[in-house]
Each structure stands twice: as C-alpha cells, then as structure tokens.
C-alpha cells in the first residue's frame, strides 16, 4: 500500500513542538501496527480511496517485500 502524502511543511512550521512531532509519531505507530498484524496473523483495516479495506498479514508481507526491492 502506498502512503499518501500529508502536507508536512505545514506541520514542520507549527509553533507547537508536539504538533511538529506528530507526523513522525503517526508514521511510527502505523509501522508498529503493520508489524503487529503480521506477527499475529491479523488483518489490518485501512482506508484506501475512501473505502475500508482489510489487508491480510500475507498481503502486508508482500507489500513489505515489494518495498525492500524499490
């Protein structure tokens, strides 16, 4: 699954340090959720093009393997 871009420059210029760090924290949480789903053979539910999509652990592994080659 390809990540959609968030307007990072707006966050990086925020005066609140917690807000500036929030994007990185969200990325870290998403990575941990994917890792946990793969370890526990659990589907991960994400929104793609406005639709809820269930990604199986095997699909997450395929996506992870595909990213390593790019």
N, CA, C, O and CB atoms as a CASP TS submission, in Angstrom:
PFRMAT TS
TARGET T0000
AUTHOR 0000-0000-0000
METHOD Language model
MODEL 1
PARENT N/A
ATOM      1  N   UNK     1       0.845  -1.174   0.000  1.00  0.00           N
ATOM      2  CA  UNK     1       0.000   0.000   0.000  1.00  0.00           C
ATOM      3  C   UNK     1       0.892   1.239   0.000  1.00  0.00           C
ATOM      4  O   UNK     1       1.850   1.332   0.767  1.00  0.00           O
ATOM      5  CB  UNK     1      -0.962  -0.003   1.220  1.00  0.00           C
ATOM      6  N   UNK     2       0.575   2.140  -0.830  1.00  0.00           N
ATOM      7  CA  UNK     2       1.346   3.376  -0.917  1.00  0.00           C
ATOM      8  C   UNK     2       0.786   4.380   0.082  1.00  0.00           C
ATOM      9  O   UNK     2      -0.428   4.543   0.200  1.00  0.00           O
ATOM     10  CB  UNK     2       1.315   3.955  -2.360  1.00  0.00           C
ATOM     11  N   UNK     3       1.666   5.039   0.785  1.00  0.00           N
ATOM     12  CA  UNK     3       1.230   6.051   1.744  1.00  0.00           C
ATOM     13  C   UNK     3       0.891   7.331   1.010  1.00  0.00           C
ATOM     14  O   UNK     3       1.567   7.722   0.059  1.00  0.00           O
ATOM     15  CB  UNK     3       2.313   6.311   2.811  1.00  0.00           C
ATOM     16  N   UNK     4      -0.154   7.965   1.462  1.00  0.00           N
ATOM     17  CA  UNK     4      -0.500   9.247   0.867  1.00  0.00           C
ATOM     18  C   UNK     4       0.295  10.334   1.568  1.00  0.00           C
ATOM     19  O   UNK     4       0.636  10.214   2.745  1.00  0.00           O
ATOM     20  CB  UNK     4      -2.026   9.521   0.963  1.00  0.00           C
ATOM     21  N   UNK     5       0.575  11.361   0.851  1.00  0.00           N
ATOM     22  CA  UNK     5       1.381  12.446   1.381  1.00  0.00           C
ATOM     23  C   UNK     5       0.533  13.390   2.223  1.00  0.00           C
ATOM     24  O   UNK     5      -0.577  13.769   1.848  1.00  0.00           O
ATOM     25  CB  UNK     5       2.056  13.211   0.245  1.00  0.00           C
ATOM     26  N   UNK     6       1.080  13.749   3.351  1.00  0.00           N
ATOM     27  CA  UNK     6       0.457  14.751   4.212  1.00  0.00           C
ATOM     28  C   UNK     6       1.256  16.023   4.019  1.00  0.00           C
ATOM     29  O   UNK     6       2.447  15.969   3.711  1.00  0.00           O
ATOM     30  CB  UNK     6       0.423  14.301   5.733  1.00  0.00           C
ATOM     31  N   UNK     7       0.627  17.144   4.193  1.00  0.00           N
ATOM     32  CA  UNK     7       1.308  18.413   3.997  1.00  0.00           C
ATOM     33  C   UNK     7       2.310  18.644   5.127  1.00  0.00           C
ATOM     34  O   UNK     7       2.040  19.389   6.070  1.00  0.00           O
ATOM     35  CB  UNK     7       0.290  19.573   3.923  1.00  0.00           C
ATOM     36  N   UNK     8       3.466  17.998   5.020  1.00  0.00           N
ATOM     37  CA  UNK     8       4.479  18.039   6.065  1.00  0.00           C
ATOM     38  C   UNK     8       5.034  19.444   6.293  1.00  0.00           C
ATOM     39  O   UNK     8       5.277  19.801   7.446  1.00  0.00           O
ATOM     40  CB  UNK     8       5.605  17.100   5.719  1.00  0.00           C
ATOM     41  N   UNK     9       5.249  20.263   5.257  1.00  0.00           N
ATOM     42  CA  UNK     9       5.759  21.609   5.543  1.00  0.00           C
ATOM     43  C   UNK     9       4.880  22.392   6.515  1.00  0.00           C
ATOM     44  O   UNK     9       5.402  23.146   7.336  1.00  0.00           O
ATOM     45  CB  UNK     9       5.893  22.386   4.258  1.00  0.00           C
ATOM     46  N   UNK    10       3.563  22.232   6.441  1.00  0.00           N
ATOM     47  CA  UNK    10       2.686  22.918   7.382  1.00  0.00           C
ATOM     48  C   UNK    10       2.939  22.458   8.812  1.00  0.00           C
ATOM     49  O   UNK    10       2.943  23.271   9.736  1.00  0.00           O
ATOM     50  CB  UNK    10       1.227  22.688   7.009  1.00  0.00           C
ATOM     51  N   UNK    11       3.152  21.152   8.997  1.00  0.00           N
ATOM     52  CA  UNK    11       3.428  20.635  10.332  1.00  0.00           C
ATOM     53  C   UNK    11       4.813  21.072  10.816  1.00  0.00           C
ATOM     54  O   UNK    11       4.995  21.361  11.998  1.00  0.00           O
ATOM     55  CB  UNK    11       3.321  19.106  10.341  1.00  0.00           C
ATOM     56  N   UNK    12       5.761  21.119   9.927  1.00  0.00           N
ATOM     57  CA  UNK    12       7.121  21.462  10.335  1.00  0.00           C
ATOM     58  C   UNK    12       7.258  22.924  10.743  1.00  0.00           C
ATOM     59  O   UNK    12       8.206  23.287  11.439  1.00  0.00           O
ATOM     60  CB  UNK    12       8.085  21.156   9.214  1.00  0.00           C
ATOM     61  N   UNK    13       6.326  23.759  10.318  1.00  0.00           N
ATOM     62  CA  UNK    13       6.401  25.171  10.702  1.00  0.00           C
ATOM     63  C   UNK    13       5.495  25.505  11.882  1.00  0.00           C
ATOM     64  O   UNK    13       5.391  26.664  12.284  1.00  0.00           O
ATOM     65  CB  UNK    13       6.036  26.047   9.521  1.00  0.00           C
ATOM     66  N   UNK    14       4.838  24.482  12.437  1.00  0.00           N
ATOM     67  CA  UNK    14       3.946  24.710  13.575  1.00  0.00           C
ATOM     68  C   UNK    14       4.752  25.197  14.778  1.00  0.00           C
ATOM     69  O   UNK    14       5.897  24.788  14.973  1.00  0.00           O
ATOM     70  CB  UNK    14       3.166  23.415  13.931  1.00  0.00           C
ATOM     71  N   UNK    15       4.160  26.056  15.567  1.00  0.00           N
ATOM     72  CA  UNK    15       4.855  26.568  16.745  1.00  0.00           C
ATOM     73  C   UNK    15       4.816  25.584  17.902  1.00  0.00           C
ATOM     74  O   UNK    15       5.669  25.638  18.788  1.00  0.00           O
ATOM     75  CB  UNK    15       4.251  27.887  17.175  1.00  0.00           C
ATOM     76  N   UNK    16       3.840  24.688  17.907  1.00  0.00           N
ATOM     77  CA  UNK    16       3.716  23.693  18.973  1.00  0.00           C
ATOM     78  C   UNK    16       4.657  22.516  18.680  1.00  0.00           C
ATOM     79  O   UNK    16       4.502  21.860  17.649  1.00  0.00           O
ATOM     80  CB  UNK    16       2.236  23.202  19.106  1.00  0.00           C
ATOM     81  N   UNK    17       5.621  22.233  19.551  1.00  0.00           N
ATOM     82  CA  UNK    17       6.569  21.146  19.288  1.00  0.00           C
ATOM     83  C   UNK    17       5.899  19.775  19.218  1.00  0.00           C
ATOM     84  O   UNK    17       6.367  18.898  18.492  1.00  0.00           O
ATOM     85  CB  UNK    17       7.635  21.128  20.357  1.00  0.00           C
ATOM     86  N   UNK    18       4.809  19.579  19.965  1.00  0.00           N
ATOM     87  CA  UNK    18       4.102  18.300  19.895  1.00  0.00           C
ATOM     88  C   UNK    18       3.467  18.109  18.526  1.00  0.00           C
ATOM     89  O   UNK    18       3.478  17.005  17.982  1.00  0.00           O
ATOM     90  CB  UNK    18       3.031  18.216  20.989  1.00  0.00           C
ATOM     91  N   UNK    19       2.923  19.162  17.978  1.00  0.00           N
ATOM     92  CA  UNK    19       2.324  19.086  16.651  1.00  0.00           C
ATOM     93  C   UNK    19       3.388  18.814  15.601  1.00  0.00           C
ATOM     94  O   UNK    19       3.152  18.044  14.670  1.00  0.00           O
ATOM     95  CB  UNK    19       1.573  20.378  16.323  1.00  0.00           C
ATOM     96  N   UNK    20       4.545  19.429  15.732  1.00  0.00           N
ATOM     97  CA  UNK    20       5.636  19.186  14.779  1.00  0.00           C
ATOM     98  C   UNK    20       6.060  17.723  14.794  1.00  0.00           C
ATOM     99  O   UNK    20       6.412  17.171  13.751  1.00  0.00           O
ATOM    100  CB  UNK    20       6.842  20.083  15.099  1.00  0.00           C
ATOM    101  N   UNK    21       6.032  17.094  15.952  1.00  0.00           N
ATOM    102  CA  UNK    21       6.473  15.703  16.079  1.00  0.00           C
ATOM    103  C   UNK    21       5.364  14.703  15.762  1.00  0.00           C
ATOM    104  O   UNK    21       5.636  13.507  15.660  1.00  0.00           O
ATOM    105  CB  UNK    21       6.992  15.455  17.478  1.00  0.00           C
ATOM    106  N   UNK    22       4.135  15.158  15.605  1.00  0.00           N
ATOM    107  CA  UNK    22       3.003  14.245  15.469  1.00  0.00           C
ATOM    108  C   UNK    22       3.059  13.401  14.196  1.00  0.00           C
ATOM    109  O   UNK    22       2.681  12.229  14.227  1.00  0.00           O
ATOM    110  CB  UNK    22       1.720  15.027  15.494  1.00  0.00           C
ATOM    111  N   UNK    23       3.514  13.957  13.093  1.00  0.00           N
ATOM    112  CA  UNK    23       3.548  13.197  11.846  1.00  0.00           C
ATOM    113  C   UNK    23       4.492  12.002  11.961  1.00  0.00           C
ATOM    114  O   UNK    23       4.149  10.896  11.544  1.00  0.00           O
ATOM    115  CB  UNK    23       3.976  14.101  10.680  1.00  0.00           C
ATOM    116  N   UNK    24       5.665  12.221  12.517  1.00  0.00           N
ATOM    117  CA  UNK    24       6.620  11.131  12.709  1.00  0.00           C
ATOM    118  C   UNK    24       6.050  10.081  13.654  1.00  0.00           C
ATOM    119  O   UNK    24       6.228   8.882  13.436  1.00  0.00           O
ATOM    120  CB  UNK    24       7.954  11.671  13.252  1.00  0.00           C
ATOM    121  N   UNK    25       5.372  10.525  14.694  1.00  0.00           N
ATOM    122  CA  UNK    25       4.767   9.593  15.648  1.00  0.00           C
ATOM    123  C   UNK    25       3.677   8.755  14.973  1.00  0.00           C
ATOM    124  O   UNK    25       3.566   7.558  15.238  1.00  0.00           O
ATOM    125  CB  UNK    25       4.180  10.361  16.852  1.00  0.00           C
ATOM    126  N   UNK    26       2.880   9.371  14.108  1.00  0.00           N
ATOM    127  CA  UNK    26       1.842   8.627  13.388  1.00  0.00           C
ATOM    128  C   UNK    26       2.458   7.594  12.439  1.00  0.00           C
ATOM    129  O   UNK    26       1.951   6.479  12.321  1.00  0.00           O
ATOM    130  CB  UNK    26       0.942   9.595  12.600  1.00  0.00           C
ATOM    131  N   UNK    27       3.530   7.959  11.776  1.00  0.00           N
ATOM    132  CA  UNK    27       4.205   7.006  10.891  1.00  0.00           C
ATOM    133  C   UNK    27       4.755   5.829  11.692  1.00  0.00           C
ATOM    134  O   UNK    27       4.638   4.676  11.276  1.00  0.00           O
ATOM    135  CB  UNK    27       5.344   7.700  10.113  1.00  0.00           C
ATOM    136  N   UNK    28       5.348   6.125  12.833  1.00  0.00           N
ATOM    137  CA  UNK    28       5.895   5.081  13.702  1.00  0.00           C
ATOM    138  C   UNK    28       4.777   4.149  14.184  1.00  0.00           C
ATOM    139  O   UNK    28       4.956   2.931  14.211  1.00  0.00           O
ATOM    140  CB  UNK    28       6.632   5.713  14.911  1.00  0.00           C
ATOM    141  N   UNK    29       3.636   4.709  14.562  1.00  0.00           N
ATOM    142  CA  UNK    29       2.503   3.902  15.020  1.00  0.00           C
ATOM    143  C   UNK    29       1.969   3.013  13.893  1.00  0.00           C
ATOM    144  O   UNK    29       1.626   1.854  14.128  1.00  0.00           O
ATOM    145  CB  UNK    29       1.381   4.811  15.555  1.00  0.00           C
ATOM    146  N   UNK    30       1.900   3.546  12.684  1.00  0.00           N
ATOM    147  CA  UNK    30       1.429   2.755  11.543  1.00  0.00           C
ATOM    148  C   UNK    30       2.376   1.589  11.267  1.00  0.00           C
ATOM    149  O   UNK    30       1.932   0.473  10.998  1.00  0.00           O
ATOM    150  CB  UNK    30       1.298   3.642  10.286  1.00  0.00           C
ATOM    151  N   UNK    31       3.670   1.849  11.335  1.00  0.00           N
ATOM    152  CA  UNK    31       4.657   0.783  11.133  1.00  0.00           C
ATOM    153  C   UNK    31       4.522  -0.301  12.196  1.00  0.00           C
ATOM    154  O   UNK    31       4.605  -1.491  11.890  1.00  0.00           O
ATOM    155  CB  UNK    31       6.079   1.359  11.150  1.00  0.00           C
ATOM    156  N   UNK    32       4.314   0.110  13.442  1.00  0.00           N
ATOM    157  CA  UNK    32       4.150  -0.862  14.527  1.00  0.00           C
ATOM    158  C   UNK    32       2.867  -1.668  14.360  1.00  0.00           C
ATOM    159  O   UNK    32       2.847  -2.863  14.655  1.00  0.00           O
ATOM    160  CB  UNK    32       4.146  -0.152  15.884  1.00  0.00           C
ATOM    161  N   UNK    33       1.793  -1.028  13.888  1.00  0.00           N
ATOM    162  CA  UNK    33       0.533  -1.738  13.660  1.00  0.00           C
ATOM    163  C   UNK    33       0.705  -2.795  12.571  1.00  0.00           C
ATOM    164  O   UNK    33       0.197  -3.909  12.697  1.00  0.00           O
ATOM    165  CB  UNK    33      -0.586  -0.747  13.271  1.00  0.00           C
ATOM    166  N   UNK    34       1.420  -2.445  11.508  1.00  0.00           N
ATOM    167  CA  UNK    34       1.680  -3.410  10.437  1.00  0.00           C
ATOM    168  C   UNK    34       2.502  -4.588  10.955  1.00  0.00           C
ATOM    169  O   UNK    34       2.200  -5.743  10.657  1.00  0.00           O
ATOM    170  CB  UNK    34       2.408  -2.730   9.265  1.00  0.00           C
ATOM    171  N   UNK    35       3.532  -4.291  11.723  1.00  0.00           N
ATOM    172  CA  UNK    35       4.395  -5.341  12.271  1.00  0.00           C
ATOM    173  C   UNK    35       3.592  -6.271  13.181  1.00  0.00           C
ATOM    174  O   UNK    35       3.721  -7.492  13.096  1.00  0.00           O
ATOM    175  CB  UNK    35       5.580  -4.721  13.049  1.00  0.00           C
ATOM    176  N   UNK    36       2.769  -5.692  14.048  1.00  0.00           N
ATOM    177  CA  UNK    36       1.949  -6.495  14.961  1.00  0.00           C
ATOM    178  C   UNK    36       0.957  -7.348  14.185  1.00  0.00           C
ATOM    179  O   UNK    36       0.751  -8.514  14.523  1.00  0.00           O
ATOM    180  CB  UNK    36       1.203  -5.591  15.956  1.00  0.00           C
ATOM    181  N   UNK    37       0.341  -6.790  13.157  1.00  0.00           N
ATOM    182  CA  UNK    37      -0.615  -7.554  12.342  1.00  0.00           C
ATOM    183  C   UNK    37       0.073  -8.742  11.679  1.00  0.00           C
ATOM    184  O   UNK    37      -0.498  -9.831  11.617  1.00  0.00           O
ATOM    185  CB  UNK    37      -1.262  -6.650  11.271  1.00  0.00           C
ATOM    186  N   UNK    38       1.279  -8.545  11.188  1.00  0.00           N
ATOM    187  CA  UNK    38       1.998  -9.652  10.557  1.00  0.00           C
ATOM    188  C   UNK    38       2.384 -10.712  11.583  1.00  0.00           C
ATOM    189  O   UNK    38       2.298 -11.905  11.294  1.00  0.00           O
ATOM    190  CB  UNK    38       3.250  -9.137   9.838  1.00  0.00           C
ATOM    191  N   UNK    39       2.808 -10.298  12.775  1.00  0.00           N
ATOM    192  CA  UNK    39       3.223 -11.248  13.808  1.00  0.00           C
ATOM    193  C   UNK    39       2.056 -12.064  14.339  1.00  0.00           C
ATOM    194  O   UNK    39       2.230 -13.224  14.713  1.00  0.00           O
ATOM    195  CB  UNK    39       3.893 -10.515  14.950  1.00  0.00           C
ATOM    196  N   UNK    40       0.883 -11.477  14.376  1.00  0.00           N
ATOM    197  CA  UNK    40      -0.288 -12.138  14.957  1.00  0.00           C
ATOM    198  C   UNK    40      -1.247 -12.694  13.917  1.00  0.00           C
ATOM    199  O   UNK    40      -2.318 -13.196  14.259  1.00  0.00           O
ATOM    200  CB  UNK    40      -1.024 -11.178  15.840  1.00  0.00           C
ATOM    201  N   UNK    41      -0.856 -12.604  12.621  1.00  0.00           N
ATOM    202  CA  UNK    41      -1.704 -13.084  11.530  1.00  0.00           C
ATOM    203  C   UNK    41      -3.088 -12.446  11.576  1.00  0.00           C
ATOM    204  O   UNK    41      -4.102 -13.116  11.378  1.00  0.00           O
ATOM    205  CB  UNK    41      -1.829 -14.604  11.589  1.00  0.00           C
ATOM    206  N   UNK    42      -3.114 -11.149  11.837  1.00  0.00           N
ATOM    207  CA  UNK    42      -4.352 -10.396  11.962  1.00  0.00           C
ATOM    208  C   UNK    42      -4.489  -9.441  10.783  1.00  0.00           C
ATOM    209  O   UNK    42      -3.505  -8.864  10.320  1.00  0.00           O
ATOM    210  CB  UNK    42      -4.394  -9.623  13.298  1.00  0.00           C
ATOM    211  N   UNK    43      -5.714  -9.282  10.305  1.00  0.00           N
ATOM    212  CA  UNK    43      -5.951  -8.297   9.248  1.00  0.00           C
ATOM    213  C   UNK    43      -5.757  -6.892   9.799  1.00  0.00           C
ATOM    214  O   UNK    43      -6.024  -6.627  10.971  1.00  0.00           O
ATOM    215  CB  UNK    43      -7.372  -8.453   8.655  1.00  0.00           C
ATOM    216  N   UNK    44      -5.298  -6.017   8.952  1.00  0.00           N
ATOM    217  CA  UNK    44      -5.185  -4.603   9.280  1.00  0.00           C
ATOM    218  C   UNK    44      -6.238  -3.877   8.447  1.00  0.00           C
ATOM    219  O   UNK    44      -6.326  -4.086   7.237  1.00  0.00           O
ATOM    220  CB  UNK    44      -3.727  -4.046   9.002  1.00  0.00           C
ATOM    221  N   UNK    45      -7.021  -3.041   9.080  1.00  0.00           N
ATOM    222  CA  UNK    45      -8.068  -2.303   8.377  1.00  0.00           C
ATOM    223  C   UNK    45      -7.560  -0.899   8.104  1.00  0.00           C
ATOM    224  O   UNK    45      -7.171  -0.178   9.023  1.00  0.00           O
ATOM    225  CB  UNK    45      -9.395  -2.270   9.199  1.00  0.00           C
ATOM    226  N   UNK    46      -7.568  -0.517   6.836  1.00  0.00           N
ATOM    227  CA  UNK    46      -7.091   0.804   6.425  1.00  0.00           C
ATOM    228  C   UNK    46      -8.136   1.436   5.512  1.00  0.00           C
ATOM    229  O   UNK    46      -9.048   0.762   5.033  1.00  0.00           O
ATOM    230  CB  UNK    46      -5.704   0.707   5.703  1.00  0.00           C
ATOM    231  N   UNK    47      -7.997   2.707   5.284  1.00  0.00           N
ATOM    232  CA  UNK    47      -8.867   3.408   4.342  1.00  0.00           C
ATOM    233  C   UNK    47      -8.067   3.656   3.070  1.00  0.00           C
ATOM    234  O   UNK    47      -7.004   4.277   3.095  1.00  0.00           O
ATOM    235  CB  UNK    47      -9.410   4.757   4.949  1.00  0.00           C
ATOM    236  N   UNK    48      -8.599   3.160   1.959  1.00  0.00           N
ATOM    237  CA  UNK    48      -7.982   3.384   0.649  1.00  0.00           C
ATOM    238  C   UNK    48      -9.057   3.967  -0.261  1.00  0.00           C
ATOM    239  O   UNK    48     -10.101   3.354  -0.483  1.00  0.00           O
ATOM    240  CB  UNK    48      -7.377   2.049   0.046  1.00  0.00           C
ATOM    241  N   UNK    49      -8.789   5.143  -0.774  1.00  0.00           N
ATOM    242  CA  UNK    49      -9.722   5.830  -1.672  1.00  0.00           C
ATOM    243  C   UNK    49     -11.120   5.915  -1.057  1.00  0.00           C
ATOM    244  O   UNK    49     -12.128   5.722  -1.737  1.00  0.00           O
ATOM    245  CB  UNK    49      -9.786   5.108  -3.028  1.00  0.00           C
ATOM    246  N   UNK    50     -11.153   6.208   0.241  1.00  0.00           N
ATOM    247  CA  UNK    50     -12.417   6.408   0.934  1.00  0.00           C
ATOM    248  C   UNK    50     -13.150   5.138   1.327  1.00  0.00           C
ATOM    249  O   UNK    50     -14.262   5.213   1.850  1.00  0.00           O
ATOM    250  CB  UNK    50     -13.298   7.215   0.095  1.00  0.00           C
ATOM    251  N   UNK    51     -12.562   3.977   1.091  1.00  0.00           N
ATOM    252  CA  UNK    51     -13.193   2.694   1.405  1.00  0.00           C
ATOM    253  C   UNK    51     -12.378   1.952   2.465  1.00  0.00           C
ATOM    254  O   UNK    51     -11.147   1.984   2.448  1.00  0.00           O
ATOM    255  CB  UNK    51     -13.336   1.828   0.129  1.00  0.00           C
ATOM    256  N   UNK    52     -13.077   1.282   3.387  1.00  0.00           N
ATOM    257  CA  UNK    52     -12.386   0.429   4.351  1.00  0.00           C
ATOM    258  C   UNK    52     -11.904  -0.822   3.641  1.00  0.00           C
ATOM    259  O   UNK    52     -12.663  -1.467   2.918  1.00  0.00           O
ATOM    260  CB  UNK    52     -13.308   0.066   5.546  1.00  0.00           C
ATOM    261  N   UNK    53     -10.645  -1.162   3.849  1.00  0.00           N
ATOM    262  CA  UNK    53     -10.043  -2.322   3.199  1.00  0.00           C
ATOM    263  C   UNK    53      -9.355  -3.160   4.276  1.00  0.00           C
ATOM    264  O   UNK    53      -8.621  -2.629   5.109  1.00  0.00           O
ATOM    265  CB  UNK    53      -9.026  -1.888   2.077  1.00  0.00           C
ATOM    266  N   UNK    54      -9.596  -4.468   4.254  1.00  0.00           N
ATOM    267  CA  UNK    54      -8.926  -5.399   5.167  1.00  0.00           C
ATOM    268  C   UNK    54      -7.693  -5.945   4.448  1.00  0.00           C
ATOM    269  O   UNK    54      -7.803  -6.549   3.381  1.00  0.00           O
ATOM    270  CB  UNK    54      -9.893  -6.570   5.619  1.00  0.00           C
ATOM    271  N   UNK    55      -6.527  -5.726   5.040  1.00  0.00           N
ATOM    272  CA  UNK    55      -5.291  -6.262   4.480  1.00  0.00           C
ATOM    273  C   UNK    55      -4.844  -7.433   5.340  1.00  0.00           C
ATOM    274  O   UNK    55      -4.644  -7.286   6.546  1.00  0.00           O
ATOM    275  CB  UNK    55      -4.180  -5.167   4.400  1.00  0.00           C
ATOM    276  N   UNK    56      -4.690  -8.589   4.723  1.00  0.00           N
ATOM    277  CA  UNK    56      -4.260  -9.774   5.461  1.00  0.00           C
ATOM    278  C   UNK    56      -2.773  -9.655   5.792  1.00  0.00           C
ATOM    279  O   UNK    56      -2.046  -8.850   5.209  1.00  0.00           O
ATOM    280  CB  UNK    56      -4.541 -11.068   4.644  1.00  0.00           C
ATOM    281  N   UNK    57      -2.352 -10.473   6.735  1.00  0.00           N
ATOM    282  CA  UNK    57      -0.939 -10.482   7.116  1.00  0.00           C
ATOM    283  C   UNK    57      -0.064 -10.860   5.922  1.00  0.00           C
ATOM    284  O   UNK    57       1.027 -10.315   5.757  1.00  0.00           O
ATOM    285  CB  UNK    57      -0.701 -11.461   8.284  1.00  0.00           C
ATOM    286  N   UNK    58      -0.534 -11.785   5.095  1.00  0.00           N
ATOM    287  CA  UNK    58       0.261 -12.175   3.921  1.00  0.00           C
ATOM    288  C   UNK    58       0.375 -11.031   2.918  1.00  0.00           C
ATOM    289  O   UNK    58       1.420 -10.853   2.292  1.00  0.00           O
ATOM    290  CB  UNK    58      -0.361 -13.402   3.240  1.00  0.00           C
ATOM    291  N   UNK    59      -0.708 -10.247   2.763  1.00  0.00           N
ATOM    292  CA  UNK    59      -0.644  -9.078   1.873  1.00  0.00           C
ATOM    293  C   UNK    59       0.327  -8.036   2.428  1.00  0.00           C
ATOM    294  O   UNK    59       1.080  -7.419   1.674  1.00  0.00           O
ATOM    295  CB  UNK    59      -2.052  -8.453   1.690  1.00  0.00           C
ATOM    296  N   UNK    60       0.306  -7.845   3.730  1.00  0.00           N
ATOM    297  CA  UNK    60       1.243  -6.897   4.342  1.00  0.00           C
ATOM    298  C   UNK    60       2.684  -7.345   4.119  1.00  0.00           C
ATOM    299  O   UNK    60       3.564  -6.522   3.866  1.00  0.00           O
ATOM    300  CB  UNK    60       0.959  -6.753   5.851  1.00  0.00           C
ATOM    301  N   UNK    61       2.920  -8.645   4.212  1.00  0.00           N
ATOM    302  CA  UNK    61       4.280  -9.167   3.961  1.00  0.00           C
ATOM    303  C   UNK    61       4.691  -8.937   2.505  1.00  0.00           C
ATOM    304  O   UNK    61       5.834  -8.572   2.232  1.00  0.00           O
ATOM    305  CB  UNK    61       4.353 -10.680   4.299  1.00  0.00           C
ATOM    306  N   UNK    62       3.755  -9.152   1.570  1.00  0.00           N
ATOM    307  CA  UNK    62       4.066  -8.904   0.150  1.00  0.00           C
ATOM    308  C   UNK    62       4.419  -7.442  -0.064  1.00  0.00           C
ATOM    309  O   UNK    62       5.360  -7.124  -0.790  1.00  0.00           O
ATOM    310  CB  UNK    62       2.874  -9.300  -0.755  1.00  0.00           C
ATOM    311  N   UNK    63       3.663  -6.553   0.568  1.00  0.00           N
ATOM    312  CA  UNK    63       3.934  -5.118   0.419  1.00  0.00           C
ATOM    313  C   UNK    63       5.288  -4.757   1.010  1.00  0.00           C
ATOM    314  O   UNK    63       6.019  -3.945   0.443  1.00  0.00           O
ATOM    315  CB  UNK    63       2.831  -4.288   1.090  1.00  0.00           C
ATOM    316  N   UNK    64       5.621  -5.350   2.135  1.00  0.00           N
ATOM    317  CA  UNK    64       6.905  -5.079   2.790  1.00  0.00           C
ATOM    318  C   UNK    64       8.052  -5.592   1.926  1.00  0.00           C
ATOM    319  O   UNK    64       9.080  -4.929   1.788  1.00  0.00           O
ATOM    320  CB  UNK    64       6.955  -5.732   4.196  1.00  0.00           C
ATOM    321  N   UNK    65       7.871  -6.772   1.346  1.00  0.00           N
ATOM    322  CA  UNK    65       8.897  -7.343   0.471  1.00  0.00           C
ATOM    323  C   UNK    65       9.051  -6.492  -0.786  1.00  0.00           C
ATOM    324  O   UNK    65      10.168  -6.283  -1.259  1.00  0.00           O
ATOM    325  CB  UNK    65       8.545  -8.801   0.094  1.00  0.00           C
ATOM    326  N   UNK    66       7.949  -6.004  -1.325  1.00  0.00           N
ATOM    327  CA  UNK    66       7.985  -5.154  -2.517  1.00  0.00           C
ATOM    328  C   UNK    66       8.691  -3.843  -2.256  1.00  0.00           C
ATOM    329  O   UNK    66       9.383  -3.329  -3.134  1.00  0.00           O
ATOM    330  CB  UNK    66       6.583  -4.886  -3.013  1.00  0.00           C
ATOM    331  N   UNK    67       8.528  -3.284  -1.052  1.00  0.00           N
ATOM    332  CA  UNK    67       9.179  -2.017  -0.711  1.00  0.00           C
ATOM    333  C   UNK    67      10.686  -2.184  -0.629  1.00  0.00           C
ATOM    334  O   UNK    67      11.432  -1.276  -0.997  1.00  0.00           O
ATOM    335  CB  UNK    67       8.640  -1.475   0.615  1.00  0.00           C
ATOM    336  N   UNK    68      11.146  -3.343  -0.147  1.00  0.00           N
ATOM    337  CA  UNK    68      12.581  -3.562   0.019  1.00  0.00           C
ATOM    338  C   UNK    68      13.297  -3.563  -1.317  1.00  0.00           C
ATOM    339  O   UNK    68      14.477  -3.221  -1.392  1.00  0.00           O
ATOM    340  CB  UNK    68      12.837  -4.872   0.746  1.00  0.00           C
ATOM    341  N   UNK    69      12.584  -3.948  -2.385  1.00  0.00           N
ATOM    342  CA  UNK    69      13.202  -4.008  -3.699  1.00  0.00           C
ATOM    343  C   UNK    69      13.204  -2.689  -4.432  1.00  0.00           C
ATOM    344  O   UNK    69      13.830  -2.572  -5.485  1.00  0.00           O
ATOM    345  CB  UNK    69      12.516  -5.017  -4.524  1.00  0.00           C
ATOM    346  N   UNK    70      12.506  -1.671  -3.891  1.00  0.00           N
ATOM    347  CA  UNK    70      12.445  -0.386  -4.591  1.00  0.00           C
ATOM    348  C   UNK    70      13.351   0.626  -3.984  1.00  0.00           C
ATOM    349  O   UNK    70      13.416   1.760  -4.458  1.00  0.00           O
ATOM    350  CB  UNK    70      11.053   0.144  -4.602  1.00  0.00           C
TER
END
